[in-house]
Amino acid sequence: MKALFSIFAVLFLLVVLPFDSWGAVAFGPPGGIEHRSKSVSPPAAAMDDEGRVYLAWFEEEKDVNSLYLAVSNNNGKTFSQEVRVNGTDDAPASVNDAPALSLGSKGEVYLLWSAKGSGNDFASDLRFARSDDSGKSFSPSVVVNDNANPASAGFASIAVGADGAIYISWLDGRERQTRGTGTYVAYSKDSGRSFGKNVAVDFDSCPCCRTSIAIGKDNSLYVVWRKVYPGNIREMVISKSTDEAKSEFTGPVIVGKDNWEISGCPHRGSSVIAGDNGEVLVSWYAEVDGEPGVFLAASKDEKTFLKERIESKRSAFPDNVAAAARGSELLLAWQEITPVLSNVVFESRKGADMTRVQLNTDVRKATNPVISVNRKGDVLVAWQKMDMRAAKTMFAIGR
């Protein structure tokens, strides 16, 4: 594995940020928010450059679902009263998947979710809402998808460019009957007040494996999703746009060559990191040669990928991996499941050095970790915890 460390380091040493000389991430004790309901989604999380912590989730409340955001201005010691983001006509369609969350450079908070649509029982719309006051209030949501006939839209991700442009990727069912589920992209140049024409990236997408999106050099846009090939072979693939998603995308190119044959959607998405010099890294879950695993693959040309299976405990089932970069340091978080436990493991890599730590401190089920890094180098990891009486959104802050 040390050889792979050095190869990944070569790929990502080109991303040099002010905190690039920092040591390994050291976490404080975990904190959390206890929810009123046990039916709560996995979290979305972000940390801004002032150290504010943003946590978002869906919560089932009697006959309706709601999207909430809570904000901490003191490194997670206390949180504001949660803000209900949606209204009556744009309630989240379910609580099974997490919302998408991203931040602007001037206190903007962006949230994205799938809401029940009209026309048939399976219709949904992709809704986007923004806050201009660090999450204290939100504008009414706008619809991102532009299909004329009812269809599904969901499993979305957000990327925000240095110029403030907002890019969204998602899975879309408007041509499902003839071409299978599609992977689509749209962008906004006005802080999410409106979105342009939807661009189809590809079809025959795995219908419930969340997309991921990242912005790289010269505003190149990278989208990763799981594609279904003949024989029910499901592979993570990547596609690139060099014209800000205005027209066609390249690819798709298979990332891991897993050759995973499965008749149904595994409901497992990906993470993608784009470096400043065209390098990309993808993390995902798959079953390879009959063994479940979490994987990394890196490339400098989006054509040839170096793949690695992340080592986990032999007695554990690895799942739900997330990845982020802090300069040339690669950050990973995933869950390891046994018949009685589920733990969240965090790993940092820089060159040939690696540190690994378990973030949850008790025996309750910890799942679905996500990672956020601000420009000062602060690291936020959030995850879902299921107690006997309630669900909790947990987090840990590292520096």
Buried (B, 14 or more C-beta within 10 A) or exposed (E): EEEBBEEBBBBBBBBEBEBBEBEBBEBEEBBBBEBEBEBBBBBBBBBBEEBBBBBBBBBBBEEEBBBBBBBBBEBBEEBBEBBEBBEEEBBBBBBEBBBBBBBBEEBBBBBBBBBBBEEEEEBBBBBBBBBBEBBEEBBEBBBBBEBEEBBBBBBBBBBBBEEBBBBBBBBBBBBBEEEBBBBBBBBBBEBBEEBBEBBBBBBBBBBBBBBBBBBBEEBBBBBBBBBBBEEEBBBBBBBBBBEBBEEEBBBBBBBBEBBBEEEEBBBBBBBBBBBEEBBBBBBBBBBBEEEBBBBBBBBBEBEEBBBBBBEBEEEBBBBBBBBBBBBBBBBBBBBBBEEEBBBBBBBBBBBEEBEEBEBBEEEBBBBBBBBBBBEBBBBBBBBBBBBEEEBBBBBBBBB
